[in-house]
Amino acid sequence: MTVLVDWAKGALRISSGPFIVVMLLIGVALLVVRPRWGRRWVIGFAIAFWFCSTPLGSRLLAFPLARGFQPIDDRREAEGVGAIVVLGGGSFEVTAGPVRLGYPTAETALRIAEGVRVFRLLGSQPLMVASGGNPRTGQSVPEGDVIAAGIAQLEVPSDRVLVDARSLTTREQAIAVTQLLRARGIRRFVLVTSPTHMLRAVLVFRAHGADVVPSAAPFGSIGMAGTRFFMPNGESLRLSDVSLYDYASTAYYWAHGWFRPVPGADTR
């Protein structure tokens, strides 16, 4: 089952090769059976793919999820927080014999950078939590360790960093991280993740009694901001991918009732 979920997460995305091939094969089949519908299918898919590959299209897809979430720019917004929690957004792994090296995806790297920015804004006082288990079957370097390494590279002292290396989902992170910090007397903390993921993360963390202050990571690197709104590019396609994934995941969490307060959780 885990292998199937991993495959679906990678294959059922607009940018994935298998998805594109399947959509084109459907178009070819329709052209043979019903040419008019086949032409409509191919043209419609081409327009949708172009739209999702542009800054305009990807931002329009992301906006409803990201609405209302901004990066913290004044330390008074985070008054009383005891920690900054950075949620993983994926990582890769390369191997050379017995040596394995994990490194972050662009999405995770943006979250790391935002977490460290907030850490410095708050006077380098709060703890930082790097949260994430092994994102893919067969990977041995947890995302939490990858995030912690990125935080260390940005010169955050190791004694200020805690690692949750087991959580595989946002819900598991909400459970593990709130327990980890509550054991240290911390209930209020800054939550750092991508804009499209923030709504789901905030709702599920609050359901488990956390008092979270959201600080959204950037949509993309600075180079994306200079791209014309109608020019397709890989970073815009990536944003469309994660937006559609987060729509589906948010609906899944809502359907399972995971946004409702958990009995016994302190939600005051």
C-alpha positions, 0 to 999 in steps of 0.5 A, spaced: 500 500 500 505 504 501 509 503 495 502 504 491 501 511 495 508 513 493 507 511 486 501 515 486 504 521 489 509 521 483 505 519 477 499 523 478 501 530 477 501 534 471 508 534 470 510 527 471 511 523 464 506 517 466 501 522 467 502 526 460 503 519 456 496 517 459 493 523 457 496 523 450 494 516 449 487 517 451 487 523 446 489 518 440 484 513 442 479 518 442 481 521 435 481 514 432 474 513 435 471 520 435 475 525 432 471 531 434 472 529 441 479 527 440 481 534 437 477 537 443 481 533 448 488 534 445 487 541 445 484 542 452 490 538 455 495 542 451 491 549 454 491 546 461 498 544 461 500 551 458 496 554 463 499 550 469 506 552 467 505 559 467 506 564 473 499 567 472 496 560 472 500 557 478 498 563 482 491 563 480 491 555 482 495 557 489 491 563 491 485 560 494 489 555 499 495 560 500 490 566 502 491 570 508 498 566 510 504 571 510 511 570 512 512 574 519 515 580 518 515 583 525 517 580 531 511 582 535 507 577 531 510 572 534 510 574 541 511 568 546 513 563 541 518 558 544 520 554 537 520 555 530 517 548 527 519 547 519 515 541 516 518 537 510 516 538 503 520 532 500 527 530 499 532 526 495 537 521 496 543 519 492 548 513 494 555 511 492 556 504 495 554 504 503 554 512 503 547 515 502 546 523 502 540 526 503 538 533 500 532 537 500 527 539 494 526 546 492 520 546 496 523 544 503 529 548 501 525 554 501 521 552 508 528 551 511 530 558 509 524 561 511 525 558 518 532 560 519 529 567 517 524 567 522 529 565 527 534 571 526 528 575 526 526 573 533 533 574 536 536 567 535 532 565 541 527 560 540 528 552 539 527 550 531 524 543 530 526 539 523 520 535 522 519 529 517 520 522 516 523 518 510 518 521 504 519 515 499 520 508 500 527 505 500 530 512 502 534 511 509 535 519 510 529 522 514 527 529 512 528 531 519 535 530 518 536 533 511 532 539 514 537 539 520 543 539 516 540 545 512 539 549 518 546 548 521 549 550 514 545 557 515 549 557 522 544 555 527 547 552 533 546 545 534 543 546 541 537 550 538 535 544 533 530 538 535 529 533 530 522 529 529 525 524 524 519 519 524 513 523 522 510 521 515 504 525 514 502 532 516 497 529 521 503 525 524 507 531 525 502 535 528 501 529 533 509 528 534 511 535 534 506 538 539 508 532 544 515 534 543 514 541 545 509 540 550 514 536 554 519 542 554 513 547 556 512 550 549 505 550 546 505 556 542 510 556 536 511 559 529 509 554 524 513 554 517 511 551 511 509 552 503 503 557 502 499 552 499 500 547 505 499 552 510 491 551 511 492 544 512 497 544 517 495 550 521 488 546 522 491 539 523 496 542 528 490 546 532 486 540 532 491 537 536 492 543 541 497 547 538 497 555 538 501 556 532 503 562 528 503 561 521 509 564 517 509 562 510 515 560 505 516 563 499 512 561 493 519 560 489 526 563 488 527 570 486 528 568 479 521 566 478 518 573 480 522 576 474 518 571 469 513 574 465 506 571 467 504 568 460 511 564 459 511 557 461 517 555 466 518 549 470 517 552 477 510 554 475 509 547 473 512 545 480 507 550 484 501 547 480 503 540 482 503 542 489 497 546 489 493 540 486 496 535 491 494 540 497 487 541 494 486 533 494 490 532 501 486 538 504 479 535 502 482 528 504 483 531 511 476 534 512 473 528 509 476 524 515 474 529 520 482 531 522 481 538 523 476 537 528 479 538 535 482 532 538 478 529 545 483 531 550 487 536 547 488 543 550 485 547 545 485 553 549 
